[in-house]
């Protein structure tokens, strides 16, 4: 703007000098005017015309420059006055010297009426300290400062404002404060809503956690209360089945019904417990490199009894590679056994089940379980993984809960895999499980090898003491009758932890069977005391408990129990674990006292 004004003044001065020169020459003596030659006159006239053209050109440029300056001034005024934020210029004393239209609108006062008013009068009383501290920091540091506070318009309407101030000087060198004023009421409202929402979510999270804890406590209690009587029902039924003389055909049929119903009820309890733990995120998995070949061989052994009674031909492919995958060993066996059990249960008489591994998929190993069963229609396939949906088999002769595949799907996904099915009605189905392939080898911990077959270990020949700490008379009687077939074993009975500790120190049993939920000291606390005593620290202690949740089992094994059996247990399994503990005790217990 300043350069434009200078150019215009220069042009006017040049024009004035030219006119003065021409007038001076014309005003010379008449005799000189009369003596100007025509060619000189022409040159002078041409020069005047050139200067006139230059002046006209300069005038045109000046006119355009003036128009541009007017546009710039108008644009500046628009940007300043109509900016989305308010601009204020304050004196050192905090008086308003200049303000744009936006600021005037925010404060609800005409711009002219704001001049020389104190800016602080528009700050609410409760936030005056914030404003003055903001000004003090600005003056002391000389650096741009900002703050958020509550202001009020002329009519008293409050609003939240963001102030950003810097220091400047006017032409006289006086200090000025440039203030940028923004209305942040909507943002504050959103922040408050967000805080309230976060608070609601936090409260909801706490409620959900409490509900999950209550759910876990309920499931644990329900599982415990169901398992304790089931232990007696199934335990004594197994004893009846193996009693001498053998039961009659009628009696065996009744025993079979008891066992079938009892194990089915236990399966239902286990699957509900599994599903609940998975959905609540409490079922932690131990993911590690595993040999898929070894897992399938274990699954083959686990379903052998079912295969022998079903009449279904189950074949496993011959695997020449270990096929390493990332998975949880226990849970992987659980889901594969579930698929095998379904393939056997829902097969045609004389049907087949084939188990193969597909290693052609990049970075994946697929387990295929193919059956020649009834097959599933597309409509049934769409509901296959719904809880408690047995796809029309509810009224059939085949028992089931409708939870096995749901649990299998959740477990597969938790291990980073996928599960699916291809099925054709009256042809059969192929259930497949994709697992992440790996090349890493698992570092197996050193384990004491114990021959689990008592016939090979001659464990039934040497006399020994076994102590059982149990407050439930029915469970105590069950173990007594189971061990009655082992005349070499003397069973000591303790009904609480204190009594169990005293008897263990006195008699030094070969093996201790320990319930977890005992009156007074818990089984875990009793184990800790036994481990601290040099006389008893070597004795293997087996946990036998109706607390079957994974966290209870993990806690028990971490506490130092030799093994953790959950009620109800199978008699053969119980005797197998007991023999294992007794064989282990022979290598650890030089002080064991034998029964004379």
C-alpha positions in Angstrom: 0.0 0.0 0.0 2.8 2.4 0.9 4.8 1.7 -2.3 1.6 2.5 -4.4 1.3 5.9 -2.7 5.0 6.7 -3.4 4.6 5.8 -7.1 1.6 8.1 -7.5 3.4 11.0 -5.8 6.5 10.5 -8.0 4.4 10.6 -11.2 2.6 13.8 -10.1 5.9 15.5 -9.3 7.4 14.5 -12.7 4.4 15.8 -14.5 4.5 19.1 -12.7 8.2 19.5 -13.5 7.6 18.9 -17.2 4.8 21.5 -17.3 6.9 24.0 -15.5 9.7 23.5 -18.0 7.4 23.9 -20.9 5.8 27.1 -19.5 9.3 28.5 -18.7 10.4 28.1 -22.3 7.2 29.6 -23.6 7.5 32.5 -21.3 10.9 33.5 -22.6 11.4 36.6 -24.6 9.1 36.9 -27.6 12.1 37.2 -29.8 13.2 33.7 -28.8 9.7 32.3 -29.6 9.9 33.8 -32.9 13.2 32.2 -33.6 12.3 28.6 -32.9 12.8 26.5 -35.9 10.0 24.3 -37.1 12.0 21.1 -36.6 12.8 22.1 -33.0 9.2 22.8 -32.4 8.3 19.4 -33.7 10.8 17.8 -31.4 9.4 19.7 -28.4 5.9 18.8 -29.3 6.9 15.2 -29.8 8.6 15.2 -26.4 5.5 16.7 -24.8 3.3 14.0 -26.3 5.6 11.3 -25.1 5.6 12.7 -21.6 1.9 13.0 -21.8 1.5 9.3 -22.9 3.9 8.2 -20.1 1.8 10.3 -17.6 -1.4 8.7 -18.8 0.2 5.2 -18.5 1.4 6.0 -15.0 -2.1 7.4 -14.1 -3.7 4.1 -15.4 -1.2 2.1 -13.3 -2.0 4.2 -10.3 -5.7 3.8 -10.8 -5.3 0.0 -10.9 -3.1 0.0 -7.9 -5.7 2.1 -6.0 -8.4 -0.4 -7.0 -6.2 -3.3 -5.8 -5.5 -1.5 -2.5 -9.3 -0.9 -2.1 -9.9 -4.7 -2.7 -7.1 -5.6 -0.3 -8.6 -3.3 2.3 -12.1 -4.7 1.8 -10.7 -8.3 2.0 -8.8 -7.5 5.1 -11.8 -6.0 6.7 -13.9 -9.0 5.8 -11.3 -11.4 7.1 -10.9 -9.4 10.3 -14.5 -8.6 11.0 -16.1 -11.9 9.8 -13.4 -14.3 11.0 -14.8 -17.4 12.8 -12.9 -16.3 16.0 -13.0 -13.0 17.8 -10.1 -10.6 17.7 -9.5 -8.0 20.4 -6.8 -5.5 21.0 -6.4 -4.6 24.7 -4.3 -2.0 26.5 -1.9 -2.9 29.2 -4.7 -2.1 31.7 -7.0 -4.6 29.9 -9.3 -2.1 28.2 -10.6 -3.0 24.8 -9.1 -0.8 22.1 -10.2 -2.6 19.0 -12.5 -5.5 18.3 -13.9 -7.3 15.3 -17.6 -8.1 14.6 -17.3 -11.8 15.7 -16.0 -10.8 19.1 -18.7 -8.2 19.4 -21.3 -10.8 18.5 -19.9 -13.2 21.1 -20.1 -10.6 23.8 -23.5 -9.3 22.6 -22.5 -5.7 22.4 -22.1 -3.3 19.5 -18.5 -2.9 18.4 -18.5 0.8 19.1 -19.8 0.3 22.6 -17.0 -2.1 23.5 -14.2 0.4 23.1 -12.6 1.4 26.4 -14.5 -1.3 28.3 -12.7 -3.7 30.6 -12.4 -7.1 29.0 -12.6 -8.7 32.5 -16.2 -7.6 33.0 -17.2 -10.4 30.5 -15.4 -13.1 32.5 -17.6 -14.9 35.1 -16.8 -14.1 38.7 -15.7 -17.7 39.5 -13.1 -17.7 36.7 -11.6 -14.2 37.3 -8.5 -15.7 38.9 -7.9 -17.8 35.8 -8.0 -14.7 33.6 -5.7 -12.6 35.8 -3.2 -15.5 36.2 -3.3 -15.8 32.4 -2.5 -12.1 31.9 0.3 -12.2 34.5 2.0 -15.2 32.8 1.7 -13.3 29.5 3.4 -10.1 30.9 6.1 -12.0 32.8 7.1 -14.4 30.0 6.4 -12.3 26.9 5.3 -15.6 25.3 1.9 -16.5 23.8 -0.4 -17.8 26.5 -3.7 -19.6 26.4 -6.4 -20.6 28.8 -10.0 -21.9 28.9 -12.6 -20.1 31.1 -16.2 -19.2 31.4 -17.4 -15.9 30.0 -20.8 -14.2 29.7 -22.4 -12.1 27.1 -23.9 -8.7 27.8 -27.3 -10.3 28.5 -25.7 -12.7 31.0 -25.7 -15.8 28.7 -22.7 -17.9 29.8 -20.3 -19.7 27.4 -17.0 -21.4 27.5 -14.2 -19.5 25.8 -10.7 -20.3 24.7 -8.3 -17.3 25.0 -5.0 -17.1 23.2 -3.0 -13.9 23.9 0.3 -12.4 22.7 2.1 -9.1 23.3 2.6 -6.4 20.6 3.4 -2.7 20.4 1.6 0.3 18.8 3.3 3.1 16.8 4.1 4.9 20.0 5.8 1.9 21.6 3.0 1.2 24.0 2.4 -2.4 24.9 -0.7 -4.1 23.6 -2.3 -7.5 24.1 -3.7 -9.2 21.0 -6.4 -11.7 22.1 -8.0 -14.4 20.0 -11.4 -15.4 21.4 -13.1 -18.7 20.5 -16.4 -20.1 21.7 -15.8 -23.7 22.8 -19.1 -24.4 24.5 -20.0 -27.2 22.1 -16.7 -28.9 22.6 -17.0 -28.6 26.3 -20.5 -30.1 26.1 -19.1 -32.9 24.0 -16.3 -33.4 26.5 -18.8 -33.5 29.3 -20.9 -36.0 27.4 -17.8 -38.1 26.7 -16.8 -38.0 30.4 -20.3 -39.0 31.4 -20.3 -41.8 28.7 -16.9 -43.0 29.9 -18.1 -43.0 33.4 -21.1 -45.0 32.4 -18.9 -47.4 30.5 -16.6 -47.7 33.5 -19.6 -48.4 35.7 -20.9 -50.9 33.2 -17.5 -52.5 33.0 -17.5 -52.8 36.8 -21.0 -54.2 36.8 -20.0 -56.7 34.0 -16.9 -57.7 36.0 -19.1 -58.2 39.1 -21.5 -60.2 37.0 -18.7 -62.3 35.6 -17.3 -62.9 39.1 -20.8 -63.8 40.3 -21.3 -66.0 37.3 -17.9 -67.7 37.9 -18.7 -68.2 41.6 -22.1 -69.6 40.7 -20.7 -71.9 38.1 -17.9 -73.0 40.4 -20.5 -73.6 43.2 -22.9 -75.4 40.8 -20.1 -77.5 39.4 -18.9 -78.4 42.9 -22.4 -79.2 44.2 -23.2 -81.4 41.2 -19.9 -83.2 41.1 -19.9 -84.3 44.7 -23.1 -86.4 44.5 -22.2 -87.5 41.0 -18.9 -88.8 42.4 -20.9 -91.1 44.7 -23.4 -92.1 42.0 -20.8 -92.9 39.4 -18.3 -94.3 41.8 -20.5 -96.8 43.5 -22.1 -97.7 40.1 -18.6 -98.6 38.8 -18.0 -100.7 41.9 -21.3 -102.5 41.4 -20.3 -103.1 37.7 -17.0 -104.7 38.7 -18.2 -106.5 41.9 -17.9 -110.2 42.5 -20.0 -112.1 41.7 -20.7 -110.2 38.5 -24.1 -108.5 38.3 -27.0 -110.3 36.5 -28.0 -109.1 33.1 -30.9 -107.2 34.6 -28.7 -105.6 37.2 -26.1 -104.8 34.5 -28.7 -103.1 32.4 -29.7 -100.9 35.4 -26.1 -100.1 36.2 -25.5 -99.1 32.5 -28.5 -96.7 32.7 -27.1 -95.2 35.9 -23.6 -94.8 34.4 -24.9 -93.5 31.1 -27.1 -90.9 32.7 -24.4 -89.9 35.2 -21.6 -89.5 32.6 -24.1 -87.6 30.4 -24.9 -85.2 33.2 -21.2 -84.7 33.9 -20.6 -84.0 30.2 -23.4 -81.4 30.3 -21.9 -79.8 33.4 -18.4 -79.7 31.8 -19.6 -78.2 28.5 -21.7 -75.5 30.2 -18.7 -74.7 32.3 -16.4 -74.6 29.3 -18.7 -72.4 27.3 -19.3 -69.9 30.1 -15.5 -69.6 30.8 -14.7 -69.1 27.2 -17.4 -66.4 26.7 -16.3 -64.6 29.9 -12.6 -64.6 28.7 -11.5 -66.5 31.8 -10.3 -69.6 30.0 -6.6 -68.9 29.4 -4.8 -71.2 26.9 -1.2 -72.2 26.9 -0.2 -71.8 23.2 3.0 -73.6 22.3 4.5 -75.7 19.5 2.8 -79.2 19.4 3.2 -82.3 17.3 -0.2 -82.7 15.6 0.8 -86.3 14.9 1.2 -87.0 18.6 -2.1 -85.2 19.5 -4.0 -87.3 16.9 -2.4 -90.6 18.3 -3.5 -89.6 21.8 -7.0 -88.8 20.5 -7.1 -92.2 18.8 -6.3 -93.9 22.1 -8.9 -91.9 23.9 -11.8 -92.8 21.6 -10.8 -96.5 21.3 -13.4 -97.7 23.8 -16.2 -95.8 22.0 -15.0 -97.3 18.6 -15.1 -100.8 20.0 -18.7 -100.5 21.1 -20.0 -98.5 18.1 -19.3 -100.8 15.2 -17.9 -97.8 13.3 -14.6 -98.2 11.5 -12.3 -95.3 12.5 -9.0 -95.0 10.6 -6.2 -92.5 11.1 -3.8 -91.9 8.2 -0.2 -92.9 8.7 1.7 -89.7 9.4 5.4 -89.6 8.6 6.0 -86.1 9.9 5.4 -84.5 13.3 3.4 -81.7 11.7 4.1 -78.9 14.3 1.3 -76.4 15.1 0.7 -73.7 17.6 -2.0 -74.8 20.0 -3.0 -75.7 23.5 -2.5 -79.4 24.0 -5.4 -80.1 26.3 -7.9 -78.0 24.4 -6.8 -79.3 21.0 -7.4 -82.9 22.1 -10.8 -81.8 23.5 -12.0 -80.3 20.2 -10.7 -83.2 18.0 -12.2 -85.8 20.3 -15.5 -83.9 20.1 -15.4 -84.1 16.3 -14.5 -87.8 16.4 -17.3 -88.5 18.9 -19.9 -86.7 16.7 -18.6 -88.5 13.6 -19.2 -91.9 15.4 -22.5 -91.0 17.1 -24.2 -89.6 14.0 -22.9 -92.2 11.5 -24.8 -95.1 9.8 -24.3 -98.6 11.3 -21.2 -100.0 9.8 -20.1 -96.6 8.6 -16.6 -95.2 8.5 -14.6 -92.2 9.9 -11.3 -91.2 8.3 -8.9 -88.7 9.9 -6.3 -87.0 7.7 -4.0 -84.0 7.7 -3.8 -81.7 4.7 -0.4 -79.9 4.5 -0.9 -78.2 1.1 -2.3 -74.9 2.5 0.4 -72.3 3.1 1.3 -71.7 6.8 -1.7 -73.9 7.8 -2.2 -77.6 8.7 -5.8 -78.8 8.3 -7.2 -81.8 10.2 -10.0 -83.5 8.3 -12.6 -85.7 10.0 -14.7 -87.4 7.3 -17.7 -89.5 8.1 -20.3 -91.5 6.2 -23.2 -90.3 8.3 -26.5 -88.7 7.5 -25.1 -85.4 6.3 -26.6 -81.9 6.8 -28.7 -79.7 4.6 -27.7 -76.1 4.0 -30.5 -75.0 6.4 -29.1 -77.1 9.2 -25.5 -76.0 8.4 -26.5 -72.4 9.0 -27.5 -73.3 12.6 -24.7 -75.7 13.3 -22.7 -73.7 15.8 -25.6 -72.3 17.8 -25.7 -73.2 21.5 -28.1 -76.0 22.5 -29.3 -76.4 18.9 -29.2 -80.2 18.1 -30.6 -79.7 14.6 -33.7 -81.9 15.2 -32.0 -84.6 17.2 -33.6 -83.5 20.5 -36.1 -86.3 20.4 -33.8 -89.0 19.1 -32.0 -91.8 20.8 -28.6 -90.2 20.6 -27.6 -88.1 23.6 -26.1 -84.7 23.3 -26.1 -81.2 24.7 -25.8 -79.0 21.6 -22.7 -77.4 23.1 -19.8 -79.5 21.9 -19.4 -77.8 18.5 -19.9 -74.4 20.0 -17.1 -75.0 22.5 -14.9 -76.5 19.7 -15.4 -73.4 17.5 -14.6 -71.0 20.3 -11.5 -73.0 21.3 -10.3 -73.1 17.7 -10.6 -69.4 17.3 -8.9 -68.8 20.6 -5.9 -70.8 19.2 -5.9 -68.6 16.1 -7.4 -71.3 13.9 -10.6 -71.8 12.0 -13.2 -74.6 11.9 -15.7 -75.5 9.2 -17.7 -78.2 7.6 -18.7 -79.5 4.2 -21.7 -81.8 4.1 -24.0 -83.6 1.7 -27.3 -85.2 2.8 -27.2 -89.0 2.9 -23.5 -88.9 1.9 -21.7 -87.6 5.0 -19.7 -84.7 6.3 -16.2 -83.5 6.5 -15.4 -81.3 9.6 -12.0 -79.5 9.3 -9.9 -77.6 11.7 -7.1 -75.2 10.4 -4.2 -74.6 12.8 -1.2 -72.3 12.4 1.8 -74.2 11.2 5.3 -73.7 12.9 8.8 -75.0 12.6 9.7 -74.4 16.2 10.3 -77.3 18.5 8.8 -77.6 21.9 11.3 -77.8 24.8 9.8 -80.6 26.8 10.5 -80.4 30.6 12.2 -83.3 32.2 9.7 -85.6 33.7 10.1 -88.6 35.9 9.0 -91.6 33.9 6.6 -93.8 35.9 5.2 -97.1 34.6 1.5 -96.5 34.8 0.7 -100.2 34.6 0.6 -101.7 38.1 1.2 -105.2 36.6 4.6 -104.1 35.5 5.5 -102.2 38.6 4.4 -104.8 41.1 2.8 -102.1 43.2 0.2 -104.3 44.5 2.6 -106.6 46.3 4.3 -104.3 48.9 2.3 -103.1 51.9 2.0 -99.4 52.4 -0.1 -96.6 54.0 -2.4 -94.3 52.1 -4.1 -91.4 53.9 -7.3 -89.7 52.6 -8.3 -86.3 54.0 -12.0 -85.9 53.2 -14.9 -84.4 55.1 -17.6 -86.0 52.9 -18.5 -89.4 54.3 -19.9 -90.7 51.0 -16.6 -89.8 49.2 -14.6 -91.4 52.0 -16.7 -94.6 51.8 -16.3 -94.7 48.0 -12.4 -94.6 48.2 -12.5 -97.2 51.0 -14.5 -99.6 48.8 -12.3 -99.0 45.8 -9.1 -99.7 47.8 -10.7 -102.7 49.4 -9.5 -104.6 46.3 -5.9 -103.7 47.3 -5.3 -105.7 50.5 -1.7 -104.4 50.7 -3.0 -100.8 51.2 -3.9 -99.6 54.7 -6.2 -96.5 54.4 -6.0 -93.8 57.1 -8.9 -91.4 57.4 -8.8 -87.8 58.3 -11.9 -85.5 58.3 -10.1 -82.1 58.4 -6.8 -80.5 57.7 -5.4 -80.3 61.3 -6.1 -84.0 61.8 -4.5 -84.8 58.5 -1.3 -83.0 59.3 -1.0 -84.8 62.7 -1.6 -88.2 61.1 0.8 -87.5 58.3 3.6 -86.6 60.8 2.8 -89.7 62.9 2.3 -92.4 60.3 4.3 -91.0 57.3 1.9 -92.4 54.6 3.3 -93.4 51.2 0.7 -91.2 49.4 -1.8 -88.6 50.6 -5.2 -88.1 49.0 -6.4 -84.6 49.7 -9.8 -82.9 49.3 -9.6 -79.1 48.6 -12.7 -77.8 50.4 -12.0 -78.9 53.9 -13.4 -77.3 57.1 -10.9 -75.0 58.7 -7.6 -75.3 56.7 -8.1 -75.8 53.0 -6.4 -78.6 51.1 -3.9 -76.1 49.6 -3.0 -74.8 53.0 -2.5 -78.3 54.4 -0.2 -79.1 51.4 1.8 -76.0 52.2 2.3 -77.0 55.8 3.3 -80.6 54.8 5.8 -79.2 52.3 7.5 -77.1 55.0 7.9 -80.1 57.3 11.1 -82.2 56.6 9.2 -85.3 57.7 6.4 -85.0 55.2 7.8 -82.8 52.4 8.7 -85.8 50.2 5.2 -87.4 50.3 3.3 -87.0 47.0 -0.2 -85.5 47.6 -3.0 -86.1 45.1 -5.8 -83.5 45.0 -9.2 -85.1 44.6 -11.7 -82.3 44.4 -15.1 -81.2 43.0 -13.5 -77.8 42.1 -13.1 -78.5 38.4 -12.6 -75.0 37.0 -9.4 -74.5 35.1 -8.3 -71.8 37.6 -8.7 -74.2 40.5 -6.7 -77.0 38.7 -4.0 -74.6 37.8 -3.8 -73.2 41.3 -3.7 -76.7 42.7 -0.9 -77.9 40.4 1.0 -74.6 41.0 0.7 -75.3 44.8 2.6 -78.6 44.4 0.0 -81.3 44.1 1.4 -84.4 42.4 -1.8 -84.6 40.2 -5.2 -83.1 40.4 -8.2 -85.4 39.9 -11.7 -83.9 39.6 -14.8 -85.6 40.9 -16.4 -87.6 39.7 -13.6 -89.8 38.5 -13.4 -93.1 36.8 -12.2 -95.9 39.1 -9.6 -97.2 36.7 -8.2 -93.7 36.2 -8.1 -93.1 40.0 -6.2 -96.4 40.5 -3.8 -95.5 37.7 -2.9 -92.2 39.1 -2.6 -93.7 42.6 -0.2 -96.3 41.3 1.8 -93.6 39.6 2.1 -91.6 42.9 3.1 -94.7 44.8 5.8 -95.6 42.2 7.1 -92.0 42.4 7.1 -92.2 46.3 9.4 -95.2 46.1 12.0 -93.0 44.5 11.5 -90.1 46.8 10.8 -91.5 50.2 13.6 -93.3 52.0 11.7 -92.7 55.3 8.4 -94.2 54.2 7.1 -96.6 56.9 5.7 -99.8 55.6 2.9 -101.7 57.2 4.3 -104.7 59.0 
